[in-house]
Amino acid sequence: MVFKFILAFLIGAVIGLEREVNEKKHLLEGSKKTAILGLRTFSLTAILGAITGMLSLNFPVISIILASAFLFLTIVFYTLDSFFSRDFGITTEIALIYSFVLGLLITLEVIPMQLTLAIAVVLIFLLSRKETIKNVMEDIKHTEVNAFVSFAIIALVILPFLPNFSYSLSDIPNFSNFIGNFGTDFNQIINLELINPFRLWMIVALITGVNLVGYTLEKTLGQKKGWVLASIAGGFISSTATTQSLAQKSNKSKGVNHLVSAAVISNLVSFIQIAIILGSFNIAFLIKLIPTLLAMISAAFAALVFFLTAKEENVSVIEKENIAPQKEIINLGSALKFAGLFVFISLVSKIALVVFGSNGFLVTTGLGAMVGLDAVMINTAQIAGNAIDFKLAILAFILANFVNLAAKVIYSFLQGKKEFAVKFSISMGVIILASLTGLFFS
């Protein structure tokens, strides 16, 4: 019990110290003089809360009187202080109530002690970051609020209520009888998984979550903080769009090495992003892919170092800005289109695997990578080690990556300066060749 009182005292003291420093800072800045609630007040308040909690079991009436008296005094203090100082902020008084409640929770133990301490830490953090929070709030746009609300709806409202059950073509009423009229055995195709609502929507939640993280990185790092950080953010948002943007910039740039470096960085980041996504669905497949991914990342890093260290003249800072592509943060329409595309690619690739074998699966994977790399990668991860062996899955990964990088090379030639396109294509060629080494370890 003594330890609990000491803990309550320490929590109150830390909160009070933060409030006292904050109030003195405001006085130095010229704010009107006001009563300062500091270390002593908050320490005593937390101890009072601990005493109230201790007495609540055997003397509930006394506990109620103590809690009511504390609340009454807090209200009176706020009323008088705000009247004379004309400062109607209530943060300190709310923090005082929190100190009382934290002391109460420590002795009552109605929630785990770790959670009580976590609440105290979060409270102190929020109090000490007033200016930071204020700046962030002033910079938040309505579209960003909508994006976070949309993601919350996707991940927290819709996802938990979807059935985690796999539906196949055989679940469609009378479909089996209809197929049977043709006199051909389509049992393997009919029993293929068509859709699992929960897993499908979880993919949508994951992809939109990654987009949200990418946007947050881009906003936090800021394009004004350098083209390297902007390229990293661009890789999370869309490495293809970033590459196209850089290719277009190369037409107006005398030197292209820094632009090629930025393009390589964005693609390097996209490899890490793909690894995170694949690991979310099949950790065993990701482990098998480690040699391939390491080879690709090493090749990209080597190309990056080469172009970063290459001498280049007349490169202006302006050319290095606005690298990350501009796009809507979360678009529910796009998320639904992605879900439809994933279902289509998944079903076609499975049918091709049954009808044409491994070659059919690889062909559909290559074609699918032209329209939706993420969908192809996730589909491959979901069936790796089950419907297909890991070696075929790794080959499909390498093929899809080849198609994706080749498409970016084509974009660079169509939209960018020849020098940029040639250097970028060499970099991507080295990465593609490096990815082939993964076949020797599978």
Protein Blocks (a to p, Z undefined) as FASTA:
>chain_A
ZZmmmmmmmmmmmmmmmmmmmmmmmmmnopacdddddfklmmmmmmmmmmmmmmmmmmmm
lmmmmmmmmmmmmmmmmmmmmmmnopabfklmmmmmmmmmmmmmmmnomacfklmmmmmm
mmmmmmmmmmmmmmmmmmpcfklmmmmmmmmmmmmmmmmmpccddddfklpghklmmmmm
nopafklmmmpcfbdfklmmmmmmmmmmmmmmmmmmmmmnopmlojklmmmmmmmmomml
mmmmmmmmmmmpfbfklmmmmmmmmmmmmmmmmmmmmmmmommlmmmmmmmmmmmmmmmm
mmmmmmmmpccehiafklmgokbccddfbdfklmmmmmmmmmmmmmmmmmmmmmnommlm
mmmmmmmmmmommlmmmmmmmmgoilpcfklmmmmmmmmmmmmmmmmmmmmmmmmcfklm
mmmmmmmmmmmmmmmmmmmmZZ
